[in-house]
Amino acid sequence: YGRDLREPRFLVWHRQLFMYFALLGQNAAAFQPGGELVTRYETAGKWTKPVKTMPQPDFIAWAFKTHNGRAYMTGYNGGGGTFTPHPPPKHVYWMTSRDAIHWRGVDPKKPVVYSGQCGETDFAFLPGGGLVTACQTEEVDRLGWGAKVCTAPAKATWRWTCRGDRRRLDSPYVFVDRGHAYVIARRQVAFGGYYDWLGDNLPQTDVQFAAYDGSYAATTKRCSLWSINLRTRNFEPLLDVPGTGDTCYPEVIPESHHRYLVYNYT
C-alpha cells in the first residue's frame, strides 16, 4: 500500500479466520487514518483481497470478540484531528456482524456509543451479559484528560455509563474472570501515575496538551495489570509486567483453571 499499516486483529468466525488492519499515512510524524480493511485466510500463504469493512474513511477498529454466538467490534473515527488545534471529537462505535465483513450498530439507530476523545476502546462481557469497557484518551473532553471506564446493562449494551480518570490506559485489553473485571494497559510511572498532572485546565488547552503529550512521551512506562471496580468504575494497578517500559500492546489467551497467557512486545 505504500502506507503505514497498524492495529492487526484476528477473528475466528464460523470456522474461518479473518484478519483486520488499519491503513494509516505516509508521514511518520503524523496520524493519518485511512480506513479499516479485512482479509480472510484461504490456504497456506493465500488470503483474499482486502476490502474496506466500514464506510467511514478514517475508521480504526480496536477490538473483535465473540459472545453467545455473535461477533462484536469496537472502533472509532475522528482520530486524524487529535494533534490539531481544538481537535474535533472522536466517535466510538459498538458494532456486530453476521459475516465478519459487514458491520452494523448493536443498536442500529445508535452505533456511536461515546463521543469525546476516546480512541482505543476494548470491552468484555460480564457473566450476566452486561458490558465493561476501557478507553485511552490523549485530549480533554467532558470527563477530563485521562482514561474512561464504562459499563452497560445486558438489555442495552449500547447504553454506556462512563467515568473519567486522570491516568491513561493505553492500548487496553479488558477481560473478566470469576465476575471480576481486569484490564492490561500501559501505566505512567512519573507524576504520581497521572497523565493529567496539573489537575486543572489551563485557559488554552492546546498548550496544555502539548505539555502533557511531550512529558508523557519522555517518561518511563510499564505494561500493567489493573483491576476494575464495576460499581464505581474506578481502576487500580495490581502488577507490572517485566519490560523496558515503553510499549503495552497486549493479547490475552485464556487457559485452564483461571490462568491466562499474555503476549506483549517491548
N, C-alpha and C positions, 0 to 999 in steps of 0.2 A: 504493500500500500504506500510505501514511502512516507509513512507516518508512525508516530508512537502508538503502540498497542498496549492496553492496560486491562486490569481487573479481570483476569481469566476466571471463569467459573464453570464447573461441571454440574450437570443434572442428569440423573438416570430416570427416564420416564417411559413407562410401558416397554421396559426391557431394551430401550435404546439409549445411547449415550450422546448427549448434546453438550457442546462447549460454546459458551458465550464470551464475548470480549468487547471492549470499548475502543473505538477509534479516538485518538487524541490528535494533536497537531504536529507540525514540523519544527516548531520553535521550542527548544528545551527550556527556555526561561519563561514560557507562558503555559497557561492551562486552556486548551482549546478543544472542548468536547466535540466529537463528530458523529455521534450516534452509536447504537448498540447492534452488534451482529451476532448471529448464531450459525453454527455448523453442526452437522450430525455425522457421527462415525459410521462408516460403511464396512471397511475391512482394513487390514493392516496397511498403514501408510496412506489410506484414502479416506477423505472426508468430503461431504457435499460442499458445493459452492456456498460461502457465507452469504446470508441475506439479512437485511435490516429486520429487527424484531419489534421495534417500537416506532411510531410515526414521528415522535419528537426528534429533530435533527441533532440535538445536543444531549440526548438521554444517556445516562450511565446506570447500568444495573449493578447492584451490590450483592444481593443475597438471593439464592434459589434453594428452596426446600420443599419437601412433600409432607403432607399431613392428611390422614384419613382419606387417602386415595385422590387427593387433589394436589396440584402443583401451585406453588406460591412464589412470588418475587417482590422484592423491594428495590427501588431505584429512584433516581432523581434527575431533574434537569435544572438549568439555570446556573450551573457551576462556572460557565465561562465568564461570568461577571464578578467572580469572587475577588479578584485582585484589581478591580477598577474602583474609582471614587464612587461613593454612595452605591454600593453593589445592589443589584436587584435581588429579590428573594429567590431562593431555591424552592422547588416543589418536590416533596416525597410522594411517590406512587406506591399503592398497595394493590398488587395485581394477581390474577390467576389465569391459568391456561388449560385447554383441553389437548393441545397438540405440541406444547413446549415451543412453539414458534410464534403464534399469535396470542397476544395477551390483552386482557381487559380488566377493568377495576373489579375487585371483590364486590364492591358496591358500584355497579356500572354508572350510577349517577354521581358518584363521588370517588373517582380514582385517586385524587390527591388527598392525602390524609394529614399532611403538615406543610405549611408554607412559612418560611422564615429563612434560617441559614443552615438547616440540617442537610448534610450531604450523605456520606457513607452511613447507611442505616441497616442494622441487622435485626433479626427477630427470632423468637422461639415461641412455640405453643405450650401452654400450661396444661396440666392434667385435665382440667375441666373444660378445655377448649378456648380459654382466653389467651391473650397475646401479651408478650412483653418485648419491648424494643429498646435499642440504644443507638444514638446517633452521634456523629462527630461534627463539630462546627468550628469555624475559624473567625467569622464575623459575628457581630452582635445582632440579635433580634429581640422580640418582646420578652423572651425568657433569659436574656443575658448572653454572655460571650461563649460559654462553655458547652459541655455535653448536655444532651437531653435524654432522659429515660421516660418511656411512655408505656402505658398499659391500655388494654381494650377488652371489653367483655366478650364472652363466647358468642352471644347472639348478635353482636355488631362489632366485628373485629376491625372495621374501618373507622370506629369512633374512638380516636386516641385521646387519652388524657396524659399530659406531659408535665415534667418538672425539669427546670434548668439547674445547672451546676457550674461553678466557676472553673472546674477542671475539664480536661478533654478526654475523650475515649476514642483515640484514633484507630481506624481500621477494626471496628468492633466485631467480635463473633460471640453471639448470645446462645446459651444453651441452658436447659433445665434438667436438674437431677433430683429425684425424690421430692418434687414440688418446690425445690429451691432454684432460684434463678442466678445465673452467673454470666459474666462477660469477660472475654480475654481482649485486651486492648492496650495501647501504649500509655504509659504513665510518665508524667513530668516529674522529675526529681527536684529541680530547682524551684525557688519561690514558694516553698511550702507545698508544692504539688499543684499550684494554681496556674492555669493559663491566664486567667483574669487576675493578675497580681496587683492591679490598682484597686479593684473592688468597687470602682465608681466610674461613670462615664465622663470623659473629657468633653468640652464643648464641641470639639472636632473629632468624631470617631474614626475618620480616616487616618489621622495622625496616631491615634491610639492603636489602631490595627497594625500600622507599620511597626510600632514599638513592640507589640505583642508577637507579631509574626517573626520579627528579627530575633528577639530574645528566645523565642521557642525553638527556632531553628538552630540556635547556637549553644543550647544547653543539653545536658545528658537526659536520656530517656531509658525506660525499662519496659519490656513486654510483661504485662502483669495479668494475673487472675484476680477479678473483682467479684464481690458478692453484691446482689441487688436486693434491696428490701422492697417487696412487691406492694406493700401497703403504703409506704411513704415515698417510694421511687428514689430513695437515696441509694448510694453505692459506695463501697469501701474496698480498698485493695487488700487481698489476702496474701499473695506471694508474688515475687518476681521470677520470671524465667531467666536463667543464666544467659548472658549475651553481651555484646559490646555496646548496647544501649541506644541503638539508633532506630531500627525498624521493628514494627509489630504488625505482621500481616498473617494472621493465624488461620489454620484449618484444623478442625477437631473431628476425630473419628471415634465414635463410641465403641468400646469393647465390652466385655462381660463384667458383671458384678460392679457396676458403677465406676468403671475405670475408663479413662479417655486418653487416646493417643493424640498429642498436639504437635503439629508441624508449624514451623516458623522459619523465616530467613533473617539473617542479621548481617 
